[in-house]
Amino acid sequence: MFPLQQTLSSANGGNLDALNAILEYTKTRHEDHRAILYVSLKILAQIPIPTDRQLHREPAVQCALEILARICHSTPNDAPFKAILLENRAAYLPWIAHISRHGQRGSTELALAAWCLFEVVTLDPALKATVLSTNGIPNSILSLWIKGLPQVEGLVLLDYESNIKCPYLSLAYHTIRDRDRDDPEDHITRAITSLSKRKLDSLGYATQAKVGAIIGFYTERKLGAIATLYHLVALLDVTTRSLQTKAHWTSILEKGNVLGAVFDGLNTLTEEGGNEEAWDLVVSCFKFVFPWILVAGPYDSKPRILLQQIVAGGRYLILFRSLLHLRPRTQAFNYVLETVGEIGTYTVIPCISSLLWPSFEKLNQIVSDIKERTPFLERRMDGFVNVVLCGRVIASEDYARLVPAGLCDNIQCPGLLATTKTRQCSACRSVIYCSEDCQIADWAPHHRRECRVITLTRKRRELRIWIPFSLKGIYLGFLEDSCISHSGSIESKAQSDYPNASVRSLVTMLNFRAVPVRFKVFTFEEYRTVAAPVPSHLQPRIEAFIQDCQDDPELALIETTLAHGLVKINIIARAKGFPRSCRIVGAIFSFWWVQTLRLMLYEN
């Protein structure tokens, strides 16, 4: 009889006695015990699960745990071993909780036993869900990884979903606390990335302290990679939105100078103009970084430097969009408005147009505050609000009622801001005319083709907010009136600030880097050589415009004007009788307004 058979035959007390016999046998002999361990594993699957009291007091249970630890430690990658585990994985599930809890205070072998069972059991999706929802198991297994066991690195591949709100938080916190570890940055980055992607419904003070420690360590080491900086800022946003009270979090921000470190990173990224990736990061995080300046402390040089670099880089829209995330008339709101006032009127009107679709309800307050700080625009802001109202109404009869009188979509309309009552097309309800004659004149050559498209599009969107497909008349009237009212100031401003600037450089400076790379300027004669790509149904309208402007062959057109429609062409044509600088500014304004219109059409 083999020694193993003799041992098992002498165990008359059942499975636990058999395990005790096996344990004693393995202590006295040193040959390969795989066969013995496999038998032990099968016996273990049949043993009733011990209670917590038995786990610590019953020698037989301790014997079973130790044998299992030896099994896992000796043959963690052995195919027969995994086959037995897979065959009996449901029976081992309750043991995982016992071993994992005991493993935190026990030997490394027990910890590895817990991990090996955990790894195999979670191959089954149903059992994996059970394991992750069992109280104590996930965090216990995570603690094994924190101990630095190389066999547990596979934990990164497990998808915890929402069962653990922040699985990397404890890991990162323990990594920071244990300063003897090498290269903790990777763990910190994982923790920040994981936290920033989760919606933390609530955070206790202990969890807040851990998050604060992570961010403080991050800023202390000045880890400034773009991707990680973005996750850090996102973590600030997620965390602060989750807290009912911000007092405790404020102390964390002040203690670690977290916002100062964030601004250092953003300022570094945007130095000397930055690059597109850096600016994308600034745009993404500025909305929730800037308001926290008031929480963390008074204004200092760091945010001012960032604002200056935003202005120098021509990214004015960042400032205007930040207004949407600030309460009106607060210190931060007024601070942004002061910066806006310093930029000048060339950027105020087009930038404000970007506020049309995200937060229309705040527009009146923003416009009111800007009027107080920019008297030059005071009269025009009233008209602007009316224009916005027209652009935001649901397609209905209210559209024509709200449109200011005298605006007309007929490009050959002889009137200019006439006082006649405005009427709209009864079919598409998206174009307006100052008179019946203009509507008749525009129907056959132009509007008949687009009316059907607009009507069909509107029917598909009848349950959504409808942005009128053609707002040419609204924007045309406002921009014409603006150019007329301020033509002298526009001309003097252009001549004094940019006396030697070409049309291209002037446009590039004034429209906040919105001009595409393929920007090109050409005269009417040059335009005739490139007119072929223009859609055939637009050709008559453009030809009429060119014929009307032949008396001024030096007037420059922007190629993108022809690529995106006739709104800008109409504006330039109406500004024909004004000085050249006024026409240039009209083109600049029109470019931005039409870009805004296109965004509204496609985003809504």
C-alpha positions as CSV (number, residue, x, y, z in Angstrom):
1,M,0.0,0.0,0.0
2,F,1.3,3.4,-0.9
3,P,2.0,5.9,2.0
4,L,-0.9,8.1,0.9
5,Q,-3.4,5.3,0.8
6,Q,-2.1,4.1,4.3
7,T,-2.6,7.7,5.6
8,L,-6.1,8.0,4.2
9,S,-7.2,4.6,5.4
10,S,-6.1,5.5,8.9
11,A,-8.3,8.6,8.9
12,N,-11.5,7.3,10.4
13,G,-12.9,10.7,11.4
14,G,-14.1,11.9,8.0
15,N,-12.8,14.5,5.6
16,L,-11.3,16.8,8.2
17,D,-9.4,13.9,9.7
18,A,-8.2,12.9,6.3
19,L,-6.9,16.4,5.7
20,N,-5.2,16.4,9.1
21,A,-3.5,13.1,8.1
22,I,-2.5,14.6,4.8
23,L,-1.0,17.7,6.5
24,E,1.1,15.6,8.8
25,Y,2.2,13.4,6.0
26,T,3.4,16.4,3.9
27,K,5.3,17.8,6.9
28,T,7.5,14.7,7.2
29,R,8.1,14.0,3.6
30,H,9.6,16.2,0.8
31,E,8.8,14.4,-2.4
32,D,6.4,15.7,-5.0
33,H,3.0,15.9,-3.3
34,R,0.9,16.9,-6.3
35,A,-1.2,13.8,-6.2
36,I,-1.8,14.3,-2.5
37,L,-2.8,18.0,-3.1
38,Y,-5.2,17.1,-5.8
39,V,-7.0,14.6,-3.5
40,S,-7.0,17.3,-0.7
41,L,-8.6,19.8,-3.1
42,K,-11.4,17.4,-3.9
43,I,-11.9,16.7,-0.2
44,L,-12.0,20.4,0.6
45,A,-14.9,20.9,-1.9
46,Q,-17.0,18.5,0.2
47,I,-16.3,20.0,3.6
48,P,-19.1,22.1,5.1
49,I,-18.1,25.8,5.1
50,P,-16.9,26.7,8.6
51,T,-18.2,29.6,10.6
52,D,-16.1,32.6,11.5
53,R,-15.6,31.1,14.9
54,Q,-14.5,27.8,13.5
55,L,-12.1,29.6,11.1
56,H,-10.0,30.8,14.0
57,R,-10.5,28.1,16.6
58,E,-10.9,24.7,14.9
59,P,-7.6,23.1,14.1
60,A,-9.1,21.0,11.4
61,V,-10.3,24.1,9.5
62,Q,-6.9,25.7,9.9
63,C,-5.5,22.5,8.5
64,A,-7.7,22.7,5.5
65,L,-6.8,26.4,4.9
66,E,-3.1,25.6,5.1
67,I,-3.4,22.7,2.7
68,L,-5.3,24.8,0.3
69,A,-2.6,27.5,0.6
70,R,0.0,24.9,-0.2
71,I,-2.0,23.8,-3.2
72,C,-2.3,27.3,-4.6
73,H,1.3,28.2,-3.8
74,S,2.8,25.0,-5.3
75,T,0.8,24.7,-8.5
76,P,-0.9,28.0,-9.3
77,N,-0.5,27.5,-13.1
78,D,-0.9,23.7,-13.2
79,A,-3.6,22.5,-15.7
80,P,-5.0,19.7,-13.5
81,F,-5.2,22.0,-10.6
82,K,-7.2,24.6,-12.5
83,A,-9.4,21.8,-13.9
84,I,-10.3,20.7,-10.4
85,L,-11.0,24.3,-9.4
86,L,-13.2,24.9,-12.4
87,E,-15.1,21.7,-11.8
88,N,-15.9,22.6,-8.2
89,R,-15.8,26.4,-8.4
90,A,-19.2,26.9,-6.9
91,A,-18.2,25.0,-3.8
92,Y,-15.1,27.1,-3.3
93,L,-16.9,30.4,-3.5
94,P,-17.7,30.6,0.2
95,W,-14.1,29.7,1.1
96,I,-12.8,32.7,-0.8
97,A,-14.4,35.1,1.7
98,H,-12.9,33.2,4.7
99,I,-9.5,32.9,3.2
100,S,-9.3,36.5,1.9
101,R,-10.3,37.9,5.3
102,H,-7.9,35.5,7.1
103,G,-5.2,36.2,4.6
104,Q,-4.9,39.8,5.5
105,R,-3.7,38.8,8.9
106,G,-2.0,35.5,7.9
107,S,0.7,34.2,5.8
108,T,1.6,35.1,2.2
109,E,0.6,31.5,1.3
110,L,-2.9,32.1,2.5
111,A,-3.1,35.4,0.5
112,L,-2.0,33.5,-2.6
113,A,-4.5,30.8,-1.9
114,A,-7.3,33.4,-1.8
115,W,-6.0,35.0,-5.0
116,C,-5.8,31.8,-6.9
117,L,-9.3,30.8,-6.0
118,F,-10.5,34.3,-6.8
119,E,-8.9,34.2,-10.2
120,V,-10.4,30.9,-11.2
121,V,-13.8,31.5,-9.8
122,T,-14.2,34.8,-11.6
123,L,-13.8,33.1,-14.9
124,D,-17.5,32.3,-14.6
125,P,-19.5,35.6,-15.2
126,A,-22.3,34.5,-12.8
127,L,-19.9,33.6,-10.1
128,K,-17.8,36.7,-10.7
129,A,-20.9,38.9,-10.1
130,T,-21.5,37.0,-6.9
131,V,-18.0,37.4,-5.7
132,L,-17.9,41.1,-6.4
133,S,-21.2,41.6,-4.6
134,T,-20.1,39.6,-1.5
135,N,-19.3,41.9,1.3
136,G,-15.6,42.1,2.0
137,I,-14.2,40.0,-0.8
138,P,-13.3,42.7,-3.4
139,N,-11.5,45.0,-0.9
140,S,-9.8,42.0,0.7
141,I,-8.4,40.8,-2.6
142,L,-7.4,44.4,-3.4
143,S,-5.5,44.5,-0.2
144,L,-3.4,41.6,-1.5
145,W,-2.4,43.6,-4.5
146,I,-1.5,46.5,-2.2
147,K,0.9,44.1,-0.4
148,G,2.8,44.0,-3.7
149,L,2.3,40.3,-4.5
150,P,3.3,39.9,-8.1
151,Q,0.9,37.1,-8.7
152,V,-2.0,39.5,-8.1
153,E,-1.1,42.0,-10.8
154,G,-3.8,40.4,-13.0
155,L,-6.4,42.2,-10.9
156,V,-6.0,45.2,-13.2
157,L,-7.8,43.3,-15.9
158,L,-10.9,42.7,-13.8
159,D,-13.8,44.9,-14.5
160,Y,-15.3,46.0,-11.2
161,E,-18.1,47.9,-12.8
162,S,-20.0,49.7,-10.0
163,N,-19.5,47.1,-7.3
164,I,-16.5,49.0,-6.0
165,K,-16.8,52.8,-6.3
166,C,-13.1,53.4,-6.4
167,P,-11.0,50.2,-6.4
168,Y,-7.8,52.0,-7.0
169,L,-8.3,54.5,-4.2
170,S,-7.1,52.3,-1.4
171,L,-4.2,51.1,-3.6
172,A,-3.1,54.6,-4.3
173,Y,-3.5,55.7,-0.7
174,H,-1.4,52.8,0.6
175,T,1.1,53.4,-2.1
176,I,1.5,57.0,-1.0
177,R,1.7,56.0,2.7
178,D,4.4,53.4,1.9
179,R,7.0,55.8,0.6
180,D,9.6,53.0,0.2
181,R,7.8,51.8,-2.9
182,D,9.4,52.4,-6.3
183,D,7.7,54.4,-9.0
184,P,4.4,55.2,-7.2
185,E,3.4,57.5,-10.1
186,D,1.9,54.7,-12.1
187,H,-0.4,53.8,-9.2
188,I,-1.4,57.4,-8.6
189,T,-2.2,57.8,-12.3
190,R,-4.4,54.7,-12.2
191,A,-6.2,55.9,-9.1
192,I,-6.8,59.4,-10.6
193,T,-8.0,58.0,-13.9
194,S,-10.3,55.4,-12.3
195,L,-11.8,58.0,-9.9
196,S,-12.3,60.6,-12.6
197,K,-14.3,58.1,-14.8
198,R,-16.7,57.2,-12.0
199,K,-19.7,59.1,-10.7
200,L,-19.2,59.3,-7.0
201,D,-22.6,59.7,-5.4
202,S,-21.3,60.4,-1.9
203,L,-17.9,60.6,-0.2
204,G,-17.3,60.3,3.5
205,Y,-14.6,62.3,5.2
206,A,-12.3,59.3,5.3
207,T,-12.6,58.8,1.5
208,Q,-12.2,62.6,1.0
209,A,-9.0,62.5,3.0
210,K,-7.6,59.7,0.8
211,V,-8.5,61.6,-2.3
212,G,-6.9,64.7,-0.9
213,A,-3.7,62.7,-0.1
214,I,-3.6,61.3,-3.7
215,I,-4.0,64.8,-5.2
216,G,-1.6,66.3,-2.8
217,F,1.0,63.7,-3.7
218,Y,0.4,64.2,-7.4
219,T,0.9,68.0,-7.1
220,E,3.9,67.6,-4.9
221,R,5.6,65.4,-7.5
222,K,4.4,67.8,-10.3
223,L,3.3,65.1,-12.6
224,G,2.3,67.1,-15.6
225,A,1.5,64.8,-18.4
226,I,-1.4,66.1,-20.4
227,A,-3.5,63.0,-20.1
228,T,-3.0,62.7,-16.3
229,L,-3.5,66.4,-15.8
230,Y,-6.8,66.1,-17.5
231,H,-7.9,63.2,-15.3
232,L,-6.8,65.1,-12.2
233,V,-8.9,68.1,-13.2
234,A,-11.8,65.8,-14.0
235,L,-11.4,64.2,-10.5
236,L,-11.7,67.7,-9.0
237,D,-14.9,68.2,-10.9
238,V,-16.4,64.8,-10.1
239,T,-15.5,65.0,-6.4
240,T,-16.6,68.5,-5.8
241,R,-20.0,67.9,-7.5
242,S,-20.5,64.9,-5.3
243,L,-20.1,66.7,-2.0
244,Q,-23.1,68.2,-0.2
245,T,-20.8,70.6,1.7
246,K,-17.5,71.9,0.2
247,A,-16.0,73.1,3.5
248,H,-13.9,69.9,4.0
249,W,-12.8,69.7,0.4
250,T,-11.8,73.4,0.5
251,S,-9.4,72.7,3.2
252,I,-7.9,69.9,1.1
253,L,-7.5,72.2,-1.8
254,E,-5.8,74.9,0.3
255,K,-3.5,72.4,2.1
256,G,-2.1,70.9,-1.1
257,N,-2.3,74.0,-3.3
258,V,-4.0,71.7,-5.8
259,L,-5.4,74.4,-7.9
260,G,-2.1,76.2,-8.0
261,A,-0.5,73.0,-9.4
262,V,-3.3,72.7,-11.9
263,F,-2.7,76.2,-13.1
264,D,1.0,75.6,-13.2
265,G,0.4,72.7,-15.5
266,L,-2.1,74.6,-17.7
267,N,0.2,77.6,-17.9
268,T,3.1,75.3,-19.0
269,L,1.0,73.7,-21.7
270,T,-0.1,77.0,-23.1
271,E,3.3,78.8,-23.1
272,E,4.3,80.3,-26.4
273,G,0.9,79.6,-27.9
274,G,0.7,75.9,-26.9
275,N,-0.5,73.2,-29.3
276,E,-4.0,72.0,-30.2
277,E,-3.8,69.1,-27.7
278,A,-2.9,71.5,-24.9
279,W,-5.7,73.9,-25.9
280,D,-8.2,71.1,-26.0
281,L,-7.3,70.3,-22.4
282,V,-7.6,73.9,-21.3
283,V,-11.1,74.1,-23.0
284,S,-12.1,70.9,-21.3
285,C,-11.1,71.7,-17.8
286,F,-11.3,75.5,-17.6
287,K,-15.0,75.5,-16.9
288,F,-14.6,73.9,-13.5
289,V,-11.1,75.0,-12.7
290,F,-11.7,78.7,-12.8
291,P,-14.7,78.9,-10.4
292,W,-12.7,77.1,-7.7
293,I,-10.2,79.9,-7.5
294,L,-12.7,81.7,-5.3
295,V,-12.9,78.6,-3.0
296,A,-9.2,78.0,-2.7
297,G,-8.3,81.5,-2.1
298,P,-8.0,85.0,-3.6
299,Y,-6.8,85.6,-7.1
300,D,-3.1,85.3,-7.6
301,S,-0.8,85.5,-10.6
302,K,-1.4,82.0,-11.8
303,P,-4.9,82.3,-13.1
304,R,-4.2,85.8,-14.5
305,I,-1.2,84.3,-16.4
306,L,-3.5,81.7,-17.8
307,L,-6.1,84.3,-18.8
308,Q,-3.4,86.4,-20.5
309,Q,-2.2,83.3,-22.4
310,I,-5.8,82.5,-23.4
311,V,-6.2,86.0,-24.9
312,A,-2.7,85.9,-26.5
313,G,-3.7,82.5,-28.1
314,G,-6.9,83.9,-29.4
315,R,-9.0,81.4,-27.5
316,Y,-11.6,84.0,-26.3
317,L,-14.4,81.5,-26.4
318,I,-13.0,79.8,-23.3
319,L,-13.7,82.9,-21.3
320,F,-17.2,83.3,-22.6
321,R,-18.1,79.6,-22.1
322,S,-16.8,79.9,-18.5
323,L,-19.5,82.5,-17.9
324,L,-22.1,79.7,-18.3
325,H,-20.7,77.9,-15.3
326,L,-20.5,80.9,-13.0
327,R,-23.3,82.6,-11.1
328,P,-24.0,86.1,-12.4
329,R,-22.5,89.0,-10.5
330,T,-20.2,86.8,-8.4
331,Q,-16.6,87.8,-8.0
332,A,-15.5,85.2,-10.5
333,F,-18.2,86.2,-13.0
334,N,-17.1,89.9,-12.7
335,Y,-13.5,88.9,-13.1
336,V,-14.2,87.2,-16.4
337,L,-16.2,90.2,-17.6
338,E,-13.3,92.5,-16.8
339,T,-11.1,90.4,-19.0
340,V,-13.8,90.4,-21.7
341,G,-14.0,94.1,-21.6
342,E,-10.3,94.4,-22.1
343,I,-10.5,92.2,-25.2
344,G,-12.6,94.7,-27.1
345,T,-15.7,94.9,-29.2
346,Y,-14.4,93.0,-32.1
347,T,-14.6,89.8,-30.1
348,V,-17.6,90.4,-27.9
349,I,-20.4,90.1,-30.4
350,P,-19.3,86.9,-32.1
351,C,-18.2,85.2,-28.8
352,I,-21.6,86.0,-27.2
353,S,-23.2,84.2,-30.1
354,S,-21.6,81.0,-28.9
355,L,-23.9,81.2,-25.8
356,L,-27.0,80.7,-27.9
357,W,-27.3,76.9,-27.6
358,P,-25.8,75.8,-24.3
359,S,-27.5,78.1,-21.8
360,F,-30.0,80.5,-23.3
361,E,-31.7,81.2,-19.9
362,K,-28.6,83.0,-18.7
363,L,-28.0,85.1,-21.8
364,N,-30.1,88.1,-20.7
365,Q,-28.1,88.4,-17.4
366,I,-24.7,88.0,-19.3
367,V,-25.7,90.6,-21.9
368,S,-26.8,93.0,-19.2
369,D,-23.5,92.8,-17.4
370,I,-21.5,93.1,-20.6
371,K,-23.5,96.2,-21.6
372,E,-22.5,97.8,-18.3
373,R,-18.8,97.2,-19.0
374,T,-18.8,97.9,-22.7
375,P,-20.8,101.1,-23.4
376,F,-19.8,100.9,-27.0
377,L,-22.1,98.0,-27.4
378,E,-24.9,99.1,-25.1
379,R,-27.4,100.0,-27.9
380,R,-26.6,97.0,-30.0
381,M,-27.0,94.5,-27.2
382,D,-30.7,95.2,-27.0
383,G,-31.0,94.3,-30.7
384,F,-28.9,91.3,-30.1
385,V,-31.2,89.8,-27.5
386,N,-34.1,90.3,-30.0
387,V,-32.1,88.4,-32.6
388,V,-31.4,85.6,-30.2
389,L,-35.1,85.3,-29.3
390,C,-35.8,84.9,-33.0
391,G,-33.2,82.2,-33.3
392,R,-34.4,80.1,-30.4
393,V,-38.2,79.9,-31.0
394,I,-39.9,76.7,-31.9
395,A,-41.0,76.8,-35.5
396,S,-44.4,78.4,-35.3
397,E,-46.2,81.6,-36.1
398,D,-44.3,83.3,-33.2
399,Y,-41.2,83.3,-35.4
400,A,-42.5,86.0,-37.7
401,R,-44.0,88.0,-34.9
402,L,-40.7,88.2,-33.0
403,V,-38.5,89.0,-36.0
404,P,-37.7,92.7,-36.2
405,A,-39.5,94.5,-39.0
406,G,-37.7,95.2,-42.2
407,L,-35.4,92.2,-42.4
408,C,-35.5,90.3,-45.7
409,D,-34.1,87.0,-47.1
410,N,-34.4,88.3,-50.6
411,I,-30.8,89.0,-51.6
412,Q,-32.0,91.6,-54.2
413,C,-34.2,93.5,-51.8
414,P,-33.8,97.2,-52.4
415,G,-34.8,98.2,-48.9
416,L,-32.4,98.4,-45.9
417,L,-34.1,97.9,-42.5
418,A,-37.4,99.1,-43.8
419,T,-40.3,99.6,-41.4
420,T,-42.7,97.3,-43.2
421,K,-44.1,94.3,-41.4
422,T,-42.1,91.2,-41.8
423,R,-43.7,88.0,-43.1
424,Q,-42.5,84.4,-43.3
425,C,-42.9,81.6,-45.8
426,S,-46.1,79.7,-44.8
427,A,-44.6,76.3,-45.8
428,C,-41.2,76.1,-44.2
429,R,-41.7,79.0,-41.7
430,S,-38.0,79.6,-41.8
431,V,-37.4,82.5,-44.1
432,I,-38.7,86.0,-43.8
433,Y,-39.4,88.8,-46.2
434,C,-40.1,92.5,-45.8
435,S,-42.9,92.5,-48.4
436,E,-45.0,90.3,-50.6
437,D,-43.1,91.5,-53.7
438,C,-39.8,90.3,-52.2
439,Q,-41.3,86.9,-51.4
440,I,-42.5,86.5,-55.0
441,A,-39.2,87.7,-56.4
442,D,-37.2,85.2,-54.3
443,W,-39.5,82.2,-54.8
444,A,-38.8,80.9,-58.3
445,P,-35.0,81.5,-58.6
446,H,-34.0,80.7,-55.1
447,H,-36.4,79.7,-52.3
448,R,-38.6,77.1,-54.1
449,R,-35.8,74.5,-54.1
450,E,-34.8,75.0,-50.5
451,C,-38.3,75.3,-49.1
452,R,-39.1,71.6,-49.7
453,V,-35.8,70.6,-48.0
454,I,-36.5,72.8,-45.0
455,T,-40.1,71.6,-44.6
456,L,-39.1,68.0,-44.7
457,T,-36.3,68.6,-42.2
458,R,-38.7,70.5,-39.9
459,K,-41.2,67.6,-39.9
460,R,-38.5,65.2,-38.8
461,R,-37.6,67.5,-35.9
462,E,-41.1,68.5,-34.8
463,L,-40.6,67.2,-31.3
464,R,-37.3,69.0,-30.8
465,I,-36.4,72.7,-30.5
466,W,-36.3,73.9,-34.1
467,I,-33.6,76.4,-35.1
468,P,-34.8,78.0,-38.3
469,F,-33.0,76.7,-41.2
470,S,-32.4,80.1,-42.7
471,L,-31.6,82.9,-40.4
472,K,-30.0,85.0,-43.1
473,G,-32.3,87.9,-42.6
474,I,-31.9,88.1,-38.8
475,Y,-28.2,88.0,-38.8
476,L,-28.0,90.2,-41.8
477,G,-30.1,92.9,-40.2
478,F,-28.1,92.9,-37.0
479,L,-24.7,92.9,-38.7
480,E,-25.7,95.6,-41.2
481,D,-27.1,97.8,-38.4
482,S,-24.0,97.2,-36.4
483,C,-21.6,98.1,-39.3
484,I,-23.7,101.2,-40.1
485,S,-23.9,102.4,-36.5
486,H,-20.2,101.9,-35.8
487,S,-18.6,102.3,-39.2
488,G,-16.5,105.2,-38.1
489,S,-15.2,103.5,-35.0
490,I,-14.6,100.3,-36.9
491,E,-12.6,102.1,-39.6
492,S,-10.5,104.1,-37.1
493,K,-9.9,101.0,-35.0
494,A,-8.7,99.0,-37.9
495,Q,-6.5,101.8,-39.3
496,S,-4.9,102.6,-35.9
497,D,-4.4,99.1,-34.6
498,Y,-3.5,97.4,-37.8
499,P,-2.3,100.0,-40.3
500,N,-0.1,97.7,-42.4
501,A,-2.1,94.5,-41.9
502,S,-3.2,92.5,-44.9
503,V,-6.8,91.3,-45.1
504,R,-5.8,87.8,-44.2
505,S,-3.8,88.8,-41.1
506,L,-6.5,91.1,-40.0
507,V,-9.2,88.4,-40.2
508,T,-6.9,85.9,-38.4
509,M,-6.3,88.4,-35.6
510,L,-9.9,89.3,-35.1
511,N,-11.8,86.1,-35.4
512,F,-10.0,84.1,-32.8
513,R,-8.2,81.6,-34.9
514,A,-11.4,80.4,-36.5
515,V,-10.2,80.8,-40.1
516,P,-9.4,77.4,-41.5
517,V,-6.0,76.4,-42.8
518,R,-7.2,76.6,-46.4
519,F,-8.0,80.3,-46.0
520,K,-7.6,82.3,-49.2
521,V,-8.4,85.8,-50.4
522,F,-9.2,86.6,-54.0
523,T,-10.9,89.3,-56.1
524,F,-14.1,89.0,-58.1
525,E,-12.2,88.4,-61.3
526,E,-10.3,85.6,-59.6
527,Y,-13.6,84.2,-58.2
528,R,-15.0,83.7,-61.7
529,T,-12.2,81.2,-62.4
530,V,-13.2,79.0,-59.3
531,A,-16.9,79.4,-59.5
532,A,-17.5,75.9,-61.0
533,P,-17.7,74.1,-57.6
534,V,-20.6,76.3,-56.6
535,P,-23.9,74.3,-56.6
536,S,-26.0,75.0,-59.7
537,H,-29.0,76.2,-57.8
538,L,-26.9,78.8,-56.1
539,Q,-25.2,80.0,-59.2
540,P,-27.9,82.6,-60.2
541,R,-27.8,84.2,-56.7
542,I,-24.0,84.5,-56.7
543,E,-23.9,85.8,-60.2
544,A,-26.4,88.5,-59.3
545,F,-24.3,89.4,-56.3
546,I,-21.1,89.6,-58.4
547,Q,-22.8,91.7,-61.0
548,D,-24.0,94.1,-58.3
549,C,-20.5,94.5,-57.0
550,Q,-18.6,95.0,-60.3
551,D,-18.2,98.7,-59.5
552,D,-15.7,97.7,-56.7
553,P,-13.3,95.1,-58.2
554,E,-10.9,95.5,-55.3
555,L,-13.3,94.1,-52.7
556,A,-11.9,90.9,-51.3
557,L,-13.9,87.8,-50.7
558,I,-13.1,84.9,-48.4
559,E,-13.1,81.5,-50.1
560,T,-14.9,80.0,-47.1
561,T,-17.7,82.5,-47.6
562,L,-18.6,80.8,-50.9
563,A,-18.3,77.3,-49.3
564,H,-20.8,77.8,-46.5
565,G,-23.6,79.7,-48.1
566,L,-24.9,83.2,-48.9
567,V,-25.3,84.8,-45.5
568,K,-21.8,86.3,-45.5
569,I,-22.1,87.3,-49.2
570,N,-25.3,89.1,-48.5
571,I,-23.7,91.0,-45.6
572,I,-20.7,92.0,-47.7
573,A,-22.9,93.1,-50.5
574,R,-25.1,95.3,-48.2
575,A,-21.9,96.8,-46.7
576,K,-20.8,97.8,-50.2
577,G,-21.3,101.5,-49.8
578,F,-19.1,101.8,-46.7
579,P,-15.3,102.2,-46.3
580,R,-13.1,99.2,-47.0
581,S,-12.2,98.6,-43.4
582,C,-15.9,98.4,-42.6
583,R,-16.4,95.8,-45.2
584,I,-13.5,93.8,-43.8
585,V,-15.0,93.8,-40.3
586,G,-18.3,92.9,-41.8
587,A,-16.7,89.9,-43.4
588,I,-15.2,88.9,-40.1
589,F,-18.4,89.3,-38.2
590,S,-20.3,87.4,-40.8
591,F,-17.9,84.5,-40.8
592,W,-18.4,83.9,-37.1
593,W,-22.1,84.3,-37.2
594,V,-22.5,81.8,-40.0
595,Q,-20.2,79.3,-38.2
596,T,-22.4,79.7,-35.2
597,L,-25.5,79.2,-37.3
598,R,-24.2,76.0,-38.8
599,L,-23.3,74.7,-35.3
600,M,-26.8,75.4,-34.1
601,L,-28.3,73.6,-37.1
602,Y,-26.3,70.5,-36.8
603,E,-26.1,70.2,-33.0
604,N,-29.8,70.6,-32.5
